[in-house]
Structures are given as C-alpha cells and as structure tokens.
Amino acid sequence: MTGKIDQILGEAKKMVVPDRAAGARLRRVAEKVQSKVEEVVKGKGEITGVTVGGSFAKDTWLRGKPSEVDIDIFVGFSPEVETSRFEQLGLNVGREAVRGHKHGKKYAQHPYTEAVVDGFKVNIVPYYDVEPGAWKSAADRSVHHVTFVKE
C-alpha cells in the first residue's frame, strides 16, 4: 500500500511543483520590477523597504500556470504615515515603477498597482512596516506570512 501512495504522490508532485525554467523567468521579472521599485523609492524617508511576496516568493505557485503566479512587490511604509499619503504615494510608486507596461489600479482594503510585465502579473502593494499584531492595513500581514511560510 505504501508503494502505491508513494507512486501517486510522485505523480502529483510532477503536476504541481514549479519547473526550473519557469521559475527562472519569474525570478527575472520579479528582480526587474523590484529593482525598479527600489530605484523609485530611493530617498523617500517614509519608505522603509521593498520586498518580494506572493506565491512566487513562497515558492507555492503551481506548475504549468506561471501566468497565474502572484509576484507581489511590497513597499513598506513607516506606521506614522497618514492613510491618504500611504495610498497616494503607494500608487505613485507603482505607476512609476511599471511605466511602459500595461497597468491599472486595483483595490483590496486600499489601492495598489497591478501590471503585466513580460507576460506576468505583478502587484505593487503598499503596506505598513509594523510588528506582527500591530496591523494598520490588511497587507501588513503579507510580508510576515512569507517569512513564516519560508521558515
């Protein structure tokens, strides 16, 4: 019985585990956009950092569906930044970072920028850089979730 279960699990793994070539393409896009975002936020004291998130960062995207991968680029904001400034600057950073690519504004609890870069969907999402449990927006949990899943 154990042999049959191992065989089934092995076949399932081939169907869902991301392949290296697609992973390399995704990594190039994520690095390209992250680099552009970092360039755009340079010198903005309200910004605490830029990090990659989503299923791509957690390596939980499904094989054969790279166009459905979440490449999320999170832009950290100081918790002292007012909500209106957080939203406006977050959108400005997103628009500037993906200039030249098809993009638009999306909404969760607050607005963020979504773009298609080299055939992949990328979200540029502002979040408050706060300690776990001191959430100010729903996106604040995401960076911590990536760390949790990777550990």
C-alpha positions in Angstrom: 0.0 0.0 0.0 2.8 2.4 0.9 4.4 1.9 -2.5 1.1 2.8 -4.3 0.7 6.0 -2.2 4.3 7.0 -2.9 3.7 6.5 -6.6 0.6 8.6 -6.5 2.4 11.4 -4.6 5.3 11.2 -7.0 2.9 11.7 -10.0 1.1 14.5 -8.2 4.4 16.3 -7.4 5.3 16.3 -11.1 2.0 18.0 -11.9 2.2 20.8 -9.3 5.9 21.5 -8.4 7.2 24.5 -10.4 9.7 23.8 -13.1 13.1 25.5 -13.0 12.8 27.2 -16.4 9.5 28.9 -15.5 11.0 29.8 -12.1 14.0 31.4 -13.7 11.7 33.6 -16.0 9.6 34.6 -13.0 12.7 35.4 -10.9 14.0 37.7 -13.7 10.7 39.6 -13.8 10.5 39.8 -10.0 14.1 41.1 -9.8 13.5 43.6 -12.6 10.4 45.1 -11.0 11.8 45.0 -7.5 14.9 46.9 -8.8 12.7 49.5 -10.5 10.6 50.0 -7.3 13.8 50.3 -5.2 15.0 53.0 -7.7 11.7 54.9 -7.5 11.6 54.9 -3.7 15.2 55.8 -3.1 15.5 58.8 -0.8 11.8 58.7 0.3 12.1 58.7 4.1 8.6 57.4 4.5 9.5 54.2 2.8 11.2 51.5 5.0 11.9 48.9 2.3 10.9 46.8 -0.6 10.4 43.1 -0.6 9.0 40.4 -2.8 6.0 38.4 -1.7 3.1 36.4 -3.1 3.1 32.7 -4.2 6.3 33.4 -6.1 8.2 34.4 -3.0 6.8 31.4 -1.1 7.5 29.1 -4.0 3.9 27.9 -3.8 2.8 28.6 -7.3 1.6 25.7 -9.4 3.5 24.2 -12.3 2.1 25.0 -15.7 0.4 28.2 -14.6 3.2 30.8 -14.4 0.8 33.4 -15.8 -1.3 33.0 -12.6 1.6 33.4 -10.2 1.4 36.2 -7.7 4.5 38.3 -8.0 3.9 40.9 -5.3 6.3 43.6 -4.6 5.6 45.1 -1.2 6.6 48.7 -0.4 7.0 49.2 3.3 5.8 52.5 4.9 6.5 53.9 8.3 3.5 53.4 10.5 3.4 57.2 11.1 2.4 57.9 7.5 -1.2 59.1 7.2 -3.6 56.8 5.3 -4.2 59.2 2.5 -0.5 59.7 1.9 0.1 56.0 2.2 -2.4 55.3 -0.5 -1.4 58.1 -2.9 2.4 57.5 -2.6 1.9 53.8 -2.9 0.0 54.3 -6.2 2.6 56.8 -7.4 5.4 54.4 -6.7 3.6 51.6 -8.5 2.8 53.6 -11.6 6.3 55.0 -11.9 7.9 51.5 -11.4 5.9 49.9 -14.2 5.8 52.9 -16.6 5.8 51.4 -20.2 3.9 48.3 -19.2 0.1 47.8 -19.2 -1.0 48.7 -15.6 -4.0 49.8 -13.6 -5.3 50.4 -10.1 -6.8 47.6 -8.1 -8.4 47.6 -4.7 -8.2 45.4 -1.6 -8.5 47.3 1.7 -6.6 50.0 0.0 -5.5 50.6 -3.6 -2.4 49.1 -5.2 -0.9 48.9 -8.7 -1.3 45.8 -10.9 0.7 45.5 -14.2 1.6 42.9 -16.8 5.4 42.7 -17.1 6.9 40.4 -19.7 3.7 38.3 -19.6 3.4 38.0 -15.9 1.1 39.7 -13.5 2.8 41.9 -10.9 1.2 43.7 -8.0 3.0 46.6 -6.3 1.4 46.8 -2.9 2.0 49.4 -0.1 2.0 48.1 3.5 2.8 49.5 6.9 6.0 48.1 8.3 4.8 47.1 11.7 5.4 44.4 14.2 3.1 41.3 14.0 -0.2 42.0 15.6 0.1 45.8 15.3 -1.6 45.8 11.8 -2.8 49.0 10.3 -3.8 47.5 6.9 -4.7 44.1 5.7 -1.5 44.0 3.5 0.7 44.4 6.6 0.4 40.6 7.3 1.7 39.6 3.9 5.4 40.2 4.4 5.3 38.3 7.7 3.4 35.5 6.1 6.1 35.0 3.5 8.7 34.7 6.3 6.5 32.3 8.2 6.0 30.0 5.2 9.7 30.0 4.2 10.7 29.1 7.8 
